[in-house]
């Protein structure tokens, strides 16, 4: 089976790029999930929930940068 996605460019350029980068987005989600799993399973050094959230957010932005992705267009 062959599937074709069509986009009206340049109007739908953002949607096209999102479709092209779908594998990268999945990779980011998978890696972040793995990091969270490790913290739950093996423990962490966070002393406050805010510290944990800030660290998770920094990890997300690092993964986005490594994959040349932007959260905000």
C-alpha positions in Angstrom: 0.0 0.0 0.0 1.2 3.5 -0.9 0.1 6.6 0.9 0.6 10.1 -0.3 0.4 13.2 1.8 -0.3 16.4 0.0 0.3 19.9 1.3 -0.5 23.3 -0.2 2.8 25.1 0.0 3.8 27.6 1.1 0.5 28.0 3.1 1.0 24.6 4.8 4.8 24.6 5.1 4.6 24.2 8.9 2.4 21.2 8.6 4.7 19.7 5.9 7.7 20.1 8.1 5.9 18.6 11.1 5.1 15.5 9.0 8.7 15.3 7.7 10.0 15.5 11.3 7.5 13.0 12.8 10.3 10.4 13.4 12.4 13.0 15.2 9.5 14.0 17.5 8.8 10.3 18.3 12.5 9.9 19.2 12.4 12.9 21.5 9.3 11.6 23.3 10.9 8.1 23.6 14.1 9.5 25.0 12.3 11.8 27.5 10.1 8.9 28.6 13.2 6.7 29.2 14.8 9.5 31.3 11.7 9.8 33.4 11.5 6.0 33.8 15.1 5.9 35.0 14.5 8.6 37.6 11.4 6.7 38.9 13.2 3.3 38.9 16.7 4.3 40.1 15.9 7.5 42.0 17.0 11.1 41.6 18.5 14.0 43.5 15.7 16.4 43.2 14.8 18.0 46.5 11.6 19.8 45.3 9.0 19.2 42.7 9.9 22.5 40.9 13.5 21.3 40.6 12.3 18.1 39.0 10.1 19.9 36.5 12.8 22.4 35.6 15.2 19.6 35.0 12.7 17.7 32.9 12.0 20.9 30.9 15.8 21.4 30.3 16.1 17.8 29.1 13.3 18.3 26.7 14.9 21.4 25.2 18.2 19.6 25.0 16.6 16.8 23.0 14.8 19.2 20.8 18.1 21.0 20.0 19.9 17.7 19.4 17.2 16.9 16.8 17.0 20.3 15.2 13.4 20.7 16.3 11.5 23.8 17.7 8.6 23.6 20.0 7.3 27.0 19.1 6.9 28.1 15.5 
